[in-house]
Amino acid sequence: MADPELSVTAPQPRNTGWRPTLQQFFRGRLVRNILTTISGSAGAQAINLALIPVIMRIYGPDAFGVVGTFQSLSIILIPWCALTYPTAIVLPVHDSDARGLIRLSLRVAAVICGTSALLLYGFGAQFATAMGIDILIPYLMLLPVVMFSSAVLEITQQWLYRTQRFSLTARGATLHALLYNATRSLAGLVQASAPVLVVTSALYYIIHSSLLLIGIRLRHDSGPATSDSLIDDEPRKNLRQLAADYRDFPIYRAPQVLINALSVHMPTLVLASAFGAVPAGFFALCLQVLAMPSNFIGKAVGSVYYPRITQAIHAKEPVTRLLARGVAGMALAGLVPFATLAIAGPWLFSVAFGAQWQPAGEYARWLALSEFAGFIGGPCLVAVPALSLQKRFLIVEIVSTSLRILAVLAGAFIFKEALAVVMAFAAANVAINLAMIVIVLIEGQHWYRRLNP
């Protein structure tokens, strides 16, 4: 069955040529939504590209190593703060149940973040010392703030994805990039120190979620529901029923995301513990730079593909071809930027960020291959919850994380070189992401065959 959003329903004359077909393709609703979201990401990434070199020259590798370690630990903890219930907001048929999931997510996040604050206050210093990351002890109480604000951002974004208000998310992304990077830059001009960089970086989710919530409040006519309806409407099911209906998210999805975050950001913690803040800073900068294509195109495509795949599943349409087209499109979009980094990484980092950052370019050469494999798998990754594959992918994630951990530990404790850690981590990531793509495509085909035996 053809994709209704990319197909042409009107009769077509023979020999129409490629131009009418291309025009019809770009008039498709799915493609328009992707282009709208990408336009916002383009503005955000242009601002990031303009200001990150300034920030790197202001603070230096040592300060960025501290903030990179803090951000890695934050990202590892974030999946627990709302147990990934916000991801389910796109799925219910009725908007009232989606609003119930918003309430549920906020309550779960408040309880978990409050408990985390108490634990960190009592035992945070001992934990940091045991992990070999004493550099984070002064900043541990910022973690619950970052966790809760990230939950609010995820809830807000998922509601906007559900209501297909992509223009608002696009404008919010651009304005957020400007305010966030300007804050870090101006604060660094006053005092270029690790504490200033960590505190300003902790504002990341607060600034973004605040901008989106203000946009929802101001634009009452921008979607099928207003900000008031997020509060006033009663769900068809109570919160206990919704928690039970979507229990596969905390049971399977949350551990999967947590394990994935641990495996991706663990190298920063290992580098900081085994080799000091500077190699951790190099690695953290690489992750940030290499994430730009993913944030520019990958997240935009994912935010549109997730509700589209959900709609296709509700309509019992085939999804494998939709996913395969997404993977092919991502490969074409990412080939040039990732290949450029793989070939000329050290020179590009030296020119962009200063000679002191050239070693980070060597890291980038290897991580570009890893990031490209993850980049092209974006459409398949967002299909996991829609196809109800959380349970199976929890097992896949455990195996994948074990492979990443073994690779990182081998580089750190057998080869005893920071670059060896990066190379081993990149090789493991390439194998894992390619396997994930194959598994999801096969599962999508099996799902459709079960519906049509």
C-alpha positions as CSV (number, residue, x, y, z in Angstrom):
1,M,0.0,0.0,0.0
2,A,1.4,3.4,-0.9
3,D,2.0,6.1,1.6
4,P,-1.0,8.4,1.4
5,E,1.1,11.5,2.3
6,L,3.7,11.0,-0.4
7,S,1.5,9.5,-3.1
8,V,-0.4,11.4,-5.8
9,T,-4.1,10.6,-5.7
10,A,-5.1,12.5,-8.9
11,P,-4.8,10.7,-12.3
12,Q,-1.5,11.5,-13.9
13,P,-0.9,11.9,-17.7
14,R,1.8,9.9,-19.3
15,N,5.3,11.3,-19.6
16,T,4.9,14.0,-17.0
17,G,8.6,14.1,-16.4
18,W,10.5,14.7,-13.2
19,R,9.4,18.2,-12.4
20,P,5.7,17.6,-11.7
21,T,6.7,14.5,-9.7
22,L,9.2,16.6,-7.6
23,Q,6.5,19.3,-7.1
24,Q,4.0,16.7,-5.9
25,F,6.6,15.2,-3.6
26,F,7.3,18.6,-1.9
27,R,3.6,19.3,-1.6
28,G,3.2,16.2,0.5
29,R,2.2,16.9,4.1
30,L,4.9,14.7,5.6
31,V,7.6,16.4,3.6
32,R,6.2,19.9,4.4
33,N,6.3,19.1,8.1
34,I,9.9,17.8,7.9
35,L,11.0,20.9,6.0
36,T,9.3,23.2,8.5
37,T,11.0,21.5,11.4
38,I,14.4,21.5,9.5
39,S,14.0,25.2,8.9
40,G,14.0,25.8,12.6
41,S,16.8,23.4,13.2
42,A,18.8,25.2,10.5
43,G,18.5,28.5,12.3
44,A,19.4,26.9,15.6
45,Q,22.5,25.1,14.1
46,A,23.6,28.2,12.3
47,I,23.7,30.0,15.7
48,N,25.5,27.1,17.3
49,L,28.1,27.0,14.6
50,A,28.6,30.8,15.0
51,L,28.9,30.8,18.8
52,I,30.5,27.4,19.7
53,P,33.9,28.5,18.4
54,V,33.6,31.6,20.6
55,I,32.7,29.6,23.6
56,M,35.5,27.1,23.1
57,R,38.1,29.9,22.8
58,I,36.7,31.6,26.0
59,Y,36.7,28.6,28.3
60,G,39.3,26.1,27.0
61,P,39.5,22.2,27.2
62,D,39.7,21.9,31.0
63,A,36.5,23.9,31.7
64,F,34.7,22.1,28.9
65,G,35.9,18.8,30.3
66,V,34.1,19.6,33.6
67,V,30.9,20.7,31.9
68,G,31.0,17.7,29.5
69,T,31.3,15.3,32.4
70,F,28.4,17.1,34.1
71,Q,26.2,17.0,31.0
72,S,27.0,13.3,30.4
73,L,25.9,12.4,34.0
74,S,22.8,14.5,33.5
75,I,21.9,12.7,30.3
76,I,22.4,9.3,31.9
77,L,20.0,10.3,34.7
78,I,17.3,12.1,32.6
79,P,15.5,8.9,31.4
80,W,14.5,8.1,35.0
81,C,13.0,11.5,35.8
82,A,9.6,10.8,34.1
83,L,10.1,7.1,33.3
84,T,9.6,8.0,29.5
85,Y,5.9,8.5,30.0
86,P,6.2,11.7,27.9
87,T,7.1,9.7,24.9
88,A,3.6,8.1,25.0
89,I,1.8,11.4,24.6
90,V,1.7,11.0,20.9
91,L,0.1,7.6,21.0
92,P,-3.5,7.8,22.4
93,V,-6.3,8.1,20.0
94,H,-8.1,10.8,22.2
95,D,-6.5,14.1,23.1
96,S,-8.0,13.9,26.5
97,D,-5.9,10.8,27.3
98,A,-2.8,12.5,26.0
99,R,-3.5,15.3,28.5
100,G,-3.8,12.8,31.2
101,L,-0.4,11.5,30.3
102,I,0.9,15.0,30.6
103,R,-0.4,15.2,34.2
104,L,1.0,11.7,34.9
105,S,4.4,12.6,33.5
106,L,4.7,15.8,35.6
107,R,3.8,14.0,38.8
108,V,6.2,11.2,38.2
109,A,9.0,13.6,37.4
110,A,8.3,15.7,40.5
111,V,8.5,12.6,42.8
112,I,11.6,11.2,41.2
113,C,13.5,14.5,41.0
114,G,12.6,15.3,44.6
115,T,13.9,11.9,45.8
116,S,17.1,12.4,43.7
117,A,17.7,15.7,45.4
118,L,17.5,14.1,48.8
119,L,19.9,11.3,47.8
120,L,22.4,13.6,46.2
121,Y,22.3,15.9,49.3
122,G,23.1,13.0,51.6
123,F,25.3,10.7,49.5
124,G,26.3,12.7,46.4
125,A,29.9,13.4,47.4
126,Q,30.6,9.8,48.3
127,F,29.1,8.7,44.9
128,A,31.3,11.2,42.9
129,T,34.4,10.1,44.8
130,A,33.7,6.4,44.2
131,M,33.2,7.1,40.5
132,G,36.5,9.1,40.3
133,I,34.7,12.3,39.2
134,D,35.3,14.5,42.2
135,I,35.3,17.5,39.8
136,L,31.5,17.3,39.9
137,I,31.0,17.5,43.6
138,P,30.3,21.3,43.7
139,Y,27.6,20.9,41.0
140,L,25.6,17.8,42.1
141,M,22.6,19.7,43.4
142,L,22.0,21.1,40.0
143,L,21.2,17.6,38.6
144,P,17.6,17.4,39.9
145,V,16.9,20.9,38.4
146,V,18.2,19.7,35.0
147,M,16.3,16.4,35.3
148,F,12.9,18.1,36.0
149,S,13.3,20.8,33.4
150,S,14.2,18.2,30.8
151,A,11.0,16.3,31.6
152,V,9.0,19.5,31.1
153,L,10.7,20.1,27.8
154,E,10.0,16.5,26.6
155,I,6.3,16.8,27.7
156,T,5.9,20.1,25.8
157,Q,7.7,18.9,22.7
158,Q,5.6,15.6,22.5
159,W,2.4,17.6,22.8
160,L,3.5,19.9,20.0
161,Y,4.4,16.9,17.9
162,R,1.0,15.3,18.5
163,T,-0.8,18.5,17.5
164,Q,1.6,18.9,14.6
165,R,2.6,22.5,15.5
166,F,6.0,22.1,13.9
167,S,6.3,25.8,13.1
168,L,6.2,26.6,16.8
169,T,8.9,24.0,17.6
170,A,11.0,25.4,14.8
171,R,10.9,29.0,16.0
172,G,11.5,27.8,19.6
173,A,14.6,25.9,18.6
174,T,16.1,29.0,16.8
175,L,15.4,31.4,19.7
176,H,16.6,28.9,22.3
177,A,19.9,28.4,20.5
178,L,20.4,32.2,20.4
179,L,19.5,32.8,24.1
180,Y,21.4,29.7,25.5
181,N,24.6,30.3,23.6
182,A,24.5,34.0,24.2
183,T,24.1,33.4,27.9
184,R,27.2,31.1,28.0
185,S,29.2,33.5,25.9
186,L,28.4,36.6,27.9
187,A,28.9,34.9,31.2
188,G,32.3,33.7,30.0
189,L,33.4,37.2,29.1
190,V,32.7,38.2,32.7
191,Q,34.4,35.1,34.2
192,A,35.7,32.2,32.1
193,S,35.6,29.4,34.6
194,A,34.3,25.9,34.9
195,P,31.6,26.9,37.5
196,V,30.2,29.6,35.3
197,L,30.1,27.2,32.3
198,V,28.4,24.5,34.3
199,V,25.8,26.8,35.8
200,T,24.9,28.4,32.5
201,S,24.8,25.0,30.8
202,A,22.3,23.8,33.4
203,L,19.9,26.4,32.0
204,Y,19.6,24.5,28.7
205,Y,16.3,22.8,29.3
206,I,14.8,25.6,31.4
207,I,15.3,28.1,28.5
208,H,14.0,25.8,25.8
209,S,10.9,24.6,27.7
210,S,10.0,28.2,28.8
211,L,10.1,29.5,25.2
212,L,7.8,26.7,24.0
213,L,5.3,27.1,26.8
214,I,5.2,30.9,26.2
215,G,4.6,30.1,22.5
216,I,1.7,27.8,23.4
217,R,0.2,30.4,25.6
218,L,0.4,33.2,23.1
219,R,-0.8,31.2,20.0
220,H,-4.2,30.0,21.0
221,D,-5.2,29.4,17.4
222,S,-2.1,27.4,16.3
223,G,-3.4,23.9,16.8
224,P,-6.4,21.8,17.7
225,A,-5.9,22.5,21.4
226,T,-4.9,25.5,23.5
227,S,-2.7,25.8,26.5
228,D,-5.7,26.1,28.7
229,S,-7.0,22.8,27.5
230,L,-3.8,21.1,28.8
231,I,-5.1,21.9,32.3
232,D,-8.9,22.0,32.1
233,D,-9.9,19.0,30.1
234,E,-10.5,15.7,32.0
235,P,-9.1,12.5,30.5
236,R,-11.3,9.6,29.6
237,K,-9.1,7.4,31.9
238,N,-7.8,8.3,35.3
239,L,-4.0,8.5,35.9
240,R,-3.8,5.0,37.4
241,Q,-5.5,3.5,34.3
242,L,-3.2,5.5,32.0
243,A,-0.1,4.4,34.0
244,A,-1.2,0.8,33.6
245,D,-2.1,1.1,29.9
246,Y,1.3,2.5,29.0
247,R,3.3,0.6,31.6
248,D,5.6,-0.8,28.9
249,F,7.3,2.6,28.8
250,P,8.6,2.6,32.4
251,I,9.1,-1.1,32.3
252,Y,10.9,-1.5,29.0
253,R,11.4,1.9,27.3
254,A,12.9,3.8,30.3
255,P,15.6,1.1,31.0
256,Q,16.4,1.0,27.3
257,V,16.9,4.7,27.1
258,L,18.8,4.7,30.3
259,I,21.1,2.0,29.2
260,N,21.6,3.7,25.8
261,A,22.5,7.0,27.4
262,L,24.9,5.2,29.8
263,S,26.6,3.5,26.9
264,V,26.9,6.6,24.8
265,H,28.0,9.0,27.5
266,M,30.0,6.6,29.6
267,P,33.2,7.3,27.6
268,T,33.2,10.9,28.9
269,L,33.0,9.7,32.5
270,V,35.7,7.0,31.9
271,L,38.0,9.6,30.2
272,A,37.5,12.1,33.0
273,S,38.2,9.4,35.6
274,A,41.2,7.7,33.9
275,F,42.9,10.5,31.9
276,G,41.6,13.8,33.4
277,A,39.3,16.7,32.4
278,V,41.1,17.6,29.1
279,P,40.5,14.3,27.2
280,A,37.0,14.4,28.5
281,G,36.6,17.9,27.2
282,F,37.9,16.8,23.7
283,F,35.4,14.0,23.7
284,A,32.5,16.2,24.9
285,L,33.2,18.8,22.2
286,C,33.2,16.0,19.6
287,L,29.8,14.8,20.8
288,Q,28.4,18.3,20.6
289,V,29.8,19.1,17.1
290,L,28.8,15.7,15.7
291,A,25.3,16.0,17.2
292,M,24.7,19.0,15.1
293,P,23.7,17.1,11.9
294,S,21.5,14.9,14.1
295,N,19.9,17.9,15.7
296,F,19.6,19.7,12.4
297,I,18.0,16.9,10.4
298,G,17.8,13.8,12.5
299,K,15.6,15.1,15.3
300,A,13.4,17.0,12.8
301,V,12.8,13.9,10.8
302,G,12.2,11.8,13.9
303,S,9.7,14.3,15.4
304,V,7.6,14.1,12.1
305,Y,8.2,10.3,11.5
306,Y,7.0,9.3,15.0
307,P,3.4,10.5,14.7
308,R,3.4,9.6,11.0
309,I,4.4,6.0,11.8
310,T,1.9,5.9,14.6
311,Q,-0.8,7.0,12.2
312,A,0.2,4.3,9.7
313,I,0.1,1.6,12.4
314,H,-3.4,2.8,13.5
315,A,-4.5,2.6,9.9
316,K,-2.8,-0.8,9.5
317,E,-0.6,0.4,6.6
318,P,2.7,-1.1,5.7
319,V,5.6,0.7,7.4
320,T,8.7,-1.0,6.2
321,R,8.9,1.0,2.9
322,L,8.2,4.2,4.8
323,L,11.1,3.4,7.2
324,A,13.5,2.3,4.3
325,R,12.8,5.6,2.5
326,G,13.7,7.4,5.7
327,V,17.0,5.6,6.1
328,A,18.0,6.2,2.5
329,G,17.1,9.9,2.8
330,M,19.1,10.2,6.0
331,A,22.1,8.6,4.4
332,L,22.1,11.1,1.5
333,A,21.6,14.0,3.9
334,G,24.4,13.0,6.2
335,L,27.0,11.8,3.8
336,V,28.8,15.1,3.1
337,P,29.0,16.5,6.6
338,F,30.1,13.3,8.3
339,A,32.6,12.4,5.5
340,T,34.1,15.9,5.7
341,L,34.7,15.4,9.5
342,A,36.2,11.9,8.9
343,I,38.6,13.2,6.3
344,A,39.6,16.7,7.7
345,G,38.6,16.6,11.4
346,P,42.0,17.7,13.0
347,W,42.4,20.6,10.6
348,L,38.8,21.7,10.9
349,F,38.9,21.7,14.7
350,S,42.1,23.6,14.8
351,V,40.8,26.3,12.5
352,A,37.4,26.5,14.1
353,F,38.3,26.3,17.8
354,G,42.0,27.0,18.0
355,A,45.2,24.9,18.0
356,Q,44.5,23.6,21.5
357,W,41.5,21.7,20.2
358,Q,43.3,19.9,17.4
359,P,43.5,16.6,19.3
360,A,39.7,16.7,19.5
361,G,39.7,16.5,15.7
362,E,41.4,13.2,15.8
363,Y,38.6,11.9,18.0
364,A,36.1,13.4,15.6
365,R,37.5,11.3,12.7
366,W,36.4,8.1,14.4
367,L,33.3,9.4,16.0
368,A,32.0,10.7,12.6
369,L,31.7,7.1,11.4
370,S,29.8,6.2,14.6
371,E,27.5,9.1,14.5
372,F,26.7,8.6,10.8
373,A,25.5,5.0,11.5
374,G,23.3,6.3,14.3
375,F,22.1,9.3,12.1
376,I,20.8,7.1,9.3
377,G,18.9,4.9,11.8
378,G,16.9,7.7,13.2
379,P,13.6,6.8,11.4
380,C,13.9,3.2,12.7
381,L,14.7,4.2,16.2
382,V,11.5,6.3,16.6
383,A,9.5,3.4,15.2
384,V,10.4,1.2,18.2
385,P,7.6,2.4,20.6
386,A,5.1,2.7,17.8
387,L,5.7,-1.0,16.8
388,S,5.6,-2.0,20.5
389,L,9.2,-3.3,20.4
390,Q,10.3,-1.9,23.7
391,K,10.6,-5.3,25.4
392,R,12.6,-6.8,22.6
393,F,14.8,-3.7,22.3
394,L,15.5,-3.7,26.0
395,I,17.3,-6.9,25.4
396,V,19.0,-5.5,22.4
397,E,20.1,-2.4,24.4
398,I,21.6,-4.6,27.2
399,V,23.7,-6.5,24.6
400,S,24.7,-3.3,22.9
401,T,25.7,-1.6,26.1
402,S,27.7,-4.6,27.1
403,L,29.6,-4.3,23.8
404,R,30.2,-0.6,24.3
405,I,31.4,-1.0,27.8
406,L,33.8,-3.7,26.9
407,A,35.2,-1.6,24.1
408,V,35.7,1.4,26.3
409,L,37.2,-0.5,29.1
410,A,39.6,-2.3,26.7
411,G,40.8,1.1,25.3
412,A,41.2,2.6,28.8
413,F,42.8,-0.3,30.7
414,I,44.4,-2.6,28.1
415,F,45.7,0.0,25.5
416,K,45.7,2.8,28.1
417,E,45.2,5.5,25.6
418,A,42.4,8.1,25.3
419,L,42.3,7.8,21.5
420,A,42.0,4.0,21.8
421,V,38.9,4.5,23.9
422,V,37.4,6.6,21.2
423,M,38.3,4.2,18.4
424,A,36.9,1.2,20.2
425,F,33.7,3.0,21.1
426,A,33.2,4.2,17.5
427,A,33.6,0.7,16.1
428,A,31.1,-0.8,18.6
429,N,28.6,1.9,17.7
430,V,28.8,1.3,14.0
431,A,28.0,-2.4,14.4
432,I,25.2,-1.7,16.9
433,N,23.4,0.9,14.8
434,L,23.5,-1.0,11.6
435,A,22.1,-4.1,13.4
436,M,19.3,-1.9,14.9
437,I,18.2,-0.7,11.4
438,V,18.1,-4.3,10.1
439,I,16.1,-5.5,13.1
440,V,13.5,-2.8,12.9
441,L,13.0,-3.2,9.2
442,I,12.5,-6.9,9.6
443,E,10.1,-6.4,12.5
444,G,8.1,-3.9,10.6
445,Q,7.6,-6.4,7.8
446,H,6.6,-9.1,10.3
447,W,4.1,-6.8,11.9
448,Y,2.3,-6.2,8.6
449,R,2.4,-9.8,7.6
450,R,0.7,-10.7,10.9
451,L,-2.1,-8.3,10.0
452,N,-2.5,-9.8,6.5
453,P,-1.7,-13.5,6.8
